[in-house]
Amino acid sequence: MVTQAVSFIILMIFLMFALVFLLFAFWIWMIVDCAKRKFKNDNEKIVWILVLIFLSLLGAVIYYFAIKIQDKGKVKK
C-alpha cells in the first residue's frame, strides 16, 4: 500500500517536471520565432519580444494566437 502511494507521488513529480519542460520549450520556441520573424517595423518586433519576456507563458500564448496562427492562415490562402 505504501509502495503504491510512493510510486504515484514519483509519477506525479515526473509528470509535473515534464509539463514544466514542455511549457518552457514552447516559450523559448515563441521567442526564437519572434526574433527570426520579419515584422513591418523593428518596433513591433521589440514590443513582442518584451511581451514574451515579461509575460512569459501568457505572452507566448498571446503571441501564438495573435501572430503564429494568423501567419498559418495567410500561407494556406
C-alpha positions as CSV (number, residue, x, y, z in Angstrom):
1,M,0.0,0.0,0.0
2,V,2.8,2.4,0.9
3,T,4.8,1.5,-2.2
4,Q,1.8,2.3,-4.4
5,A,1.5,5.7,-2.8
6,V,5.2,6.4,-3.2
7,S,5.1,5.2,-6.9
8,F,2.1,7.5,-7.5
9,I,3.9,10.5,-6.0
10,I,7.0,9.8,-8.1
11,L,4.9,9.6,-11.2
12,M,3.2,12.9,-10.4
13,I,6.5,14.6,-9.8
14,F,7.8,13.2,-13.1
15,L,4.8,14.4,-15.0
16,M,5.0,17.8,-13.4
17,F,8.6,18.2,-14.5
18,A,7.7,17.0,-18.0
19,L,4.9,19.6,-18.2
20,V,7.2,22.4,-17.0
21,F,9.9,21.4,-19.5
22,L,7.3,21.4,-22.4
23,L,5.9,24.8,-21.4
24,F,9.5,26.2,-21.1
25,A,10.3,24.8,-24.6
26,F,7.1,26.4,-26.0
27,W,8.1,29.8,-24.5
28,I,11.6,29.5,-26.0
29,W,10.2,28.5,-29.4
30,M,8.0,31.6,-29.4
31,I,10.9,33.9,-28.5
32,V,13.0,32.4,-31.3
33,D,10.1,32.7,-33.8
34,C,9.7,36.3,-32.9
35,A,13.4,37.1,-33.2
36,K,13.5,35.5,-36.7
37,R,10.2,36.8,-38.0
38,K,10.2,39.9,-40.3
39,F,7.7,42.4,-39.0
40,K,6.6,45.6,-40.7
41,N,9.0,47.6,-38.5
42,D,11.6,46.9,-35.8
43,N,9.4,48.5,-33.1
44,E,6.8,45.8,-33.4
45,K,9.5,43.1,-33.0
46,I,10.9,44.8,-29.9
47,V,7.4,45.1,-28.4
48,W,6.6,41.4,-29.0
49,I,10.0,40.3,-27.5
50,L,9.3,42.4,-24.4
51,V,5.8,40.9,-24.2
52,L,7.2,37.4,-24.4
53,I,9.9,38.1,-21.8
54,F,7.8,39.9,-19.2
55,L,4.6,37.9,-19.6
56,S,6.4,34.6,-20.0
57,L,4.0,31.8,-20.8
58,L,1.0,34.1,-21.1
59,G,2.9,36.2,-23.5
60,A,3.9,33.1,-25.5
61,V,0.2,32.0,-25.7
62,I,-0.9,35.5,-26.8
63,Y,1.9,35.6,-29.4
64,Y,1.0,32.2,-30.7
65,F,-2.7,33.1,-31.3
66,A,-2.1,36.7,-32.5
67,I,0.9,36.1,-34.8
68,K,1.7,32.4,-35.4
69,I,-1.9,31.2,-36.1
70,Q,-2.6,34.3,-38.2
71,D,0.5,33.5,-40.3
72,K,-0.6,29.9,-40.9
73,G,-3.9,31.3,-42.4
74,K,-2.0,33.5,-44.8
75,V,0.1,30.6,-46.1
76,K,-3.0,28.4,-46.9
77,K,-4.7,31.1,-49.0
